[in-house]
């Protein structure tokens, strides 16, 4: 593998969602497909159904999974021996309200055909009139803060750790 001091950049994978919009083009200069409501831009993903592909440079065209399997220590350092890159990093454009999602612990998720998840959310741009997170904080106050949720002006940072941890 050719070494490079340049960052590895991946092609985003756009996910059309009924609640999506067009703000990712405005806020992050994403070249969105025309006439589509894009709710998610998967920036880094290593899943069987979706693979980040390197854009440009000496690794151009290679998948994140290929890099993870074949160049793990060289590119990522000494990290855990998981079969897939452990993070899914995405940008969201939620033009409509989103439902609250609860992810079950590993043993329950597996029996339901899903997966346990450790999540971190950061609200970059929120419309003040929505106030969903603020209402949640007002209703659930100390419990929400103890659970790792912090709010400011209707936007917030939310971190949820599954029972599995890392």
C-alpha positions as CSV (number, residue, x, y, z in Angstrom):
1,X,0.0,0.0,0.0
2,X,1.3,3.4,-0.9
3,X,1.7,5.6,2.1
4,X,0.3,9.1,2.2
5,X,0.0,11.9,4.7
6,X,-3.3,13.0,3.1
7,X,-6.5,12.1,4.8
8,X,-8.6,9.3,3.4
9,X,-11.8,10.7,2.0
10,X,-14.9,8.5,1.2
11,X,-17.8,9.0,-1.1
12,X,-21.0,9.6,0.8
13,X,-23.9,7.2,0.5
14,X,-27.2,9.2,0.3
15,X,-30.2,7.6,1.9
16,X,-33.6,8.9,0.8
17,X,-36.1,9.3,3.7
18,X,-39.6,10.5,3.8
19,X,-38.6,12.9,6.6
20,X,-35.5,14.1,4.7
21,X,-34.9,17.4,2.9
22,X,-32.2,19.2,0.9
23,X,-30.2,21.0,3.8
24,X,-27.2,18.7,3.4
25,X,-26.4,20.5,0.2
26,X,-26.6,23.9,1.8
27,X,-24.9,23.1,5.1
28,X,-22.2,20.6,3.9
29,X,-21.9,21.3,0.2
30,X,-23.2,17.8,-0.6
31,X,-24.0,17.1,-4.3
32,X,-27.4,15.5,-3.7
33,X,-29.4,13.6,-6.3
34,X,-32.0,15.9,-7.8
35,X,-35.6,15.8,-6.7
36,X,-35.0,13.5,-3.8
37,X,-35.6,13.9,0.0
38,X,-32.3,12.9,1.4
39,X,-32.5,12.3,5.1
40,X,-29.0,10.7,5.7
41,X,-25.6,11.0,4.2
42,X,-23.6,8.0,5.3
43,X,-20.0,9.4,5.5
44,X,-18.3,6.3,6.9
45,X,-19.9,2.8,6.8
46,X,-18.8,-0.8,6.8
47,X,-21.9,-2.9,6.6
48,X,-22.8,-5.8,4.4
49,X,-25.4,-3.8,2.6
50,X,-23.4,-0.5,2.3
51,X,-19.7,0.2,1.9
52,X,-17.7,3.4,2.0
53,X,-15.5,3.7,-1.0
54,X,-12.3,5.8,-1.0
55,X,-12.5,8.9,-3.3
56,X,-9.1,9.9,-4.8
57,X,-5.6,9.3,-3.7
58,X,-3.5,6.1,-3.7
59,X,-6.4,4.1,-2.1
60,X,-9.1,5.3,-4.6
61,X,-11.8,2.8,-5.2
62,X,-11.1,0.6,-2.2
63,X,-13.8,-0.1,0.3
64,X,-13.5,0.7,4.0
65,X,-14.0,-3.0,4.7
66,X,-11.0,-3.9,2.5
67,X,-8.9,-1.3,4.4
68,X,-10.1,-2.6,7.8
69,X,-9.4,-6.2,7.0
70,X,-6.1,-5.8,5.1
71,X,-4.5,-2.7,6.5
72,X,-5.9,-2.4,10.0
73,X,-2.8,-1.8,12.0
74,X,-1.2,0.4,9.3
75,X,-4.2,2.7,8.9
76,X,-6.1,2.4,12.2
77,X,-3.4,1.5,14.7
78,X,-3.7,-1.2,17.4
79,X,-7.4,-1.6,17.7
80,X,-9.9,-4.3,18.7
81,X,-10.3,-7.3,16.5
82,X,-13.9,-6.7,15.3
83,X,-14.9,-8.1,11.9
84,X,-16.1,-4.8,10.7
85,X,-15.2,-1.1,11.2
86,X,-17.2,-0.4,14.4
87,X,-18.6,3.1,13.5
88,X,-21.3,4.3,11.2
89,X,-20.9,8.1,10.8
90,X,-23.7,9.9,9.2
91,X,-25.2,13.4,8.7
92,X,-28.9,13.8,9.0
93,X,-31.4,16.2,7.6
94,X,-34.6,15.8,9.5
95,X,-37.1,18.1,7.8
96,X,-39.9,16.4,9.6
97,X,-40.2,15.2,13.2
98,X,-38.4,11.9,14.0
99,X,-39.6,9.3,16.4
100,X,-37.6,8.3,19.4
101,X,-35.8,5.0,18.9
102,X,-34.8,2.6,21.6
103,X,-32.2,0.0,20.8
104,X,-32.4,-3.2,22.7
105,X,-29.4,-4.9,24.4
106,X,-27.3,-7.4,22.4
107,X,-29.2,-10.6,23.5
108,X,-32.6,-9.1,22.7
109,X,-31.5,-7.4,19.5
110,X,-30.1,-10.7,18.1
111,X,-33.3,-12.6,18.8
112,X,-35.2,-9.8,17.0
113,X,-32.9,-9.9,14.0
114,X,-31.2,-6.6,14.9
115,X,-28.1,-5.3,16.5
116,X,-27.2,-3.5,19.8
117,X,-26.0,0.0,19.2
118,X,-23.9,2.6,21.0
119,X,-24.9,6.0,19.8
120,X,-23.8,9.6,19.9
121,X,-25.9,12.4,18.5
122,X,-24.9,16.0,18.0
123,X,-27.4,18.6,17.0
124,X,-25.6,21.0,14.5
125,X,-28.5,23.1,13.4
126,X,-32.0,23.0,14.9
127,X,-35.1,25.1,14.3
128,X,-36.1,26.8,17.5
129,X,-39.8,26.3,16.9
130,X,-39.5,22.6,17.1
131,X,-38.0,22.4,20.6
132,X,-38.4,18.6,20.7
133,X,-35.2,18.0,22.7
134,X,-36.0,20.9,25.1
135,X,-39.5,19.5,25.8
136,X,-37.9,16.1,26.4
137,X,-35.4,17.6,28.9
138,X,-38.2,19.5,30.7
139,X,-40.3,16.4,31.0
140,X,-37.5,14.0,31.9
141,X,-35.0,16.5,33.5
142,X,-32.5,14.8,35.8
143,X,-33.1,11.3,34.4
144,X,-32.2,12.5,30.9
145,X,-29.0,14.3,32.2
146,X,-28.0,11.1,34.1
147,X,-28.5,9.1,30.9
148,X,-26.0,11.3,29.2
149,X,-28.2,13.8,27.4
150,X,-27.3,17.5,27.4
151,X,-29.5,20.3,25.8
152,X,-29.0,23.9,24.8
153,X,-31.5,26.0,22.9
154,X,-33.5,23.1,21.6
155,X,-30.4,21.4,20.1
156,X,-28.3,19.0,22.0
157,X,-25.8,16.3,22.4
158,X,-27.1,12.9,23.2
159,X,-24.9,9.9,24.0
160,X,-26.4,6.5,24.6
161,X,-24.3,3.5,25.4
162,X,-25.7,0.0,24.9
163,X,-25.4,-2.6,27.5
164,X,-22.5,-4.0,25.5
165,X,-20.3,-0.9,25.7
166,X,-17.5,-0.8,23.2
